Amino acid sequence: MKNPTYVIKKPLLTEKGSFASGEFNRHCFLVDRRARKDEIKHAVQELYGVRVLDVATQNRKGKRKRTRFGWVVETTTKKATVKLHPDDTIELL
């Protein structure tokens, strides 16, 4: 199993994610592109000491941008939305 700090890169603090964390007890994280759902689940449980019920992942394709030197493609990232047990919370702010 991978080190949890390699699997979870950082929490994503967006307006939509903040609403989901307050209303539905779901939190979003930027994770390693090669990480599987079970690795993400174990990493969140180990880092934050909470119980994870469900993990949903999304691969976000990097956008193409025009610069004066030509086209540049941003890196492709992976986002994980983690649903926590109703009794557990994570304070990210």
Backbone torsions as a table, in degrees:
resi	resn	phi	psi	omega
1	MET	NA	146.3	-177.8
2	LYS	-78.9	159.0	175.2
3	ASN	-66.0	133.0	-177.4
4	PRO	-59.1	-30.4	179.9
5	THR	-74.0	-17.9	174.1
6	TYR	-84.0	-29.4	-178.7
7	VAL	-75.3	-50.7	-178.4
8	ILE	-93.9	117.0	179.9
9	LYS	-84.2	-51.3	178.8
10	LYS	-166.3	156.6	174.1
11	PRO	-77.2	146.1	177.6
12	LEU	-97.2	115.7	-178.7
13	LEU	-105.9	91.0	177.9
14	THR	-118.3	169.7	179.6
15	GLU	-64.7	-44.1	179.2
16	LYS	-65.9	-40.7	178.9
17	GLY	-67.7	-36.3	177.6
18	SER	-66.2	-38.2	176.7
19	PHE	-64.7	-43.7	-179.5
20	ALA	-65.4	-35.0	-179.9
21	SER	-70.1	-34.5	180.0
22	GLY	-77.6	-42.7	-174.8
23	GLU	-86.5	-42.6	-170.1
24	PHE	-114.8	0.8	-180.0
25	ASN	59.2	43.8	176.7
26	ARG	-117.8	140.3	-178.8
27	HIS	-128.7	144.5	-177.8
28	CYS	-107.3	139.8	180.0
29	PHE	-135.0	146.4	169.3
30	LEU	-88.6	123.0	-173.5
31	VAL	-122.7	169.0	176.9
32	ASP	-64.8	139.8	-176.5
33	ARG	-63.7	-25.5	-177.8
34	ARG	-91.6	-2.9	-175.6
35	ALA	-73.4	138.4	176.7
36	ARG	-93.9	168.6	-176.8
37	LYS	-62.0	-40.6	-179.5
38	ASP	-67.7	-34.2	176.3
39	GLU	-67.9	-38.7	177.9
40	ILE	-65.5	-41.8	179.8
41	LYS	-60.7	-48.6	-179.4
42	HIS	-65.7	-36.2	-179.9
43	ALA	-66.1	-43.6	179.1
44	VAL	-65.8	-41.9	179.5
45	GLN	-63.2	-38.4	-178.2
46	GLU	-76.4	-40.2	-177.4
47	LEU	-73.8	-40.9	-173.1
48	TYR	-106.8	-9.2	178.2
49	GLY	66.8	41.1	179.7
50	VAL	-123.2	169.2	176.0
51	ARG	-101.5	126.0	-177.7
52	VAL	-100.8	129.1	178.4
53	LEU	-93.3	-38.6	-173.4
54	ASP	-151.8	149.2	177.1
55	VAL	-130.5	128.1	174.5
56	ALA	-119.4	134.9	-178.2
57	THR	-117.9	155.9	179.3
58	GLN	-141.4	127.6	172.6
59	ASN	-92.6	121.7	-178.4
60	ARG	-106.6	116.5	-177.0
61	LYS	-72.8	139.2	179.4
62	GLY	-69.7	141.2	-178.4
63	LYS	-84.4	154.5	175.2
64	ARG	-93.3	132.3	178.7
65	LYS	-127.2	145.5	-179.6
66	ARG	-94.2	129.2	172.9
67	THR	-121.2	177.1	-179.9
68	ARG	-71.5	-12.4	179.3
69	PHE	-100.0	-3.1	-179.5
70	GLY	133.0	-159.0	-178.8
71	TRP	-92.3	140.7	178.2
72	VAL	-125.9	135.1	178.8
73	VAL	-106.6	125.6	175.8
74	GLU	-69.0	162.6	-179.0
75	THR	-74.4	149.1	175.5
76	THR	-81.4	134.4	-176.6
77	THR	-121.9	166.6	178.1
78	LYS	-125.1	131.4	-178.9
79	LYS	-114.5	137.1	177.9
80	ALA	-121.1	130.1	173.9
81	THR	-106.6	122.4	-172.6
82	VAL	-111.9	127.1	176.6
83	LYS	-97.4	125.7	-176.8
84	LEU	-98.2	161.9	173.8
85	HIS	-62.5	144.3	-176.9
86	PRO	-58.3	-25.1	-179.5
87	ASP	-84.1	-13.6	-175.6
88	ASP	-101.6	149.6	175.3
89	THR	-141.8	157.3	174.2
90	ILE	-124.1	125.8	177.1
91	GLU	-97.7	103.9	-178.2
92	LEU	-97.8	-23.3	-177.1
93	LEU	-90.5	NA	NA
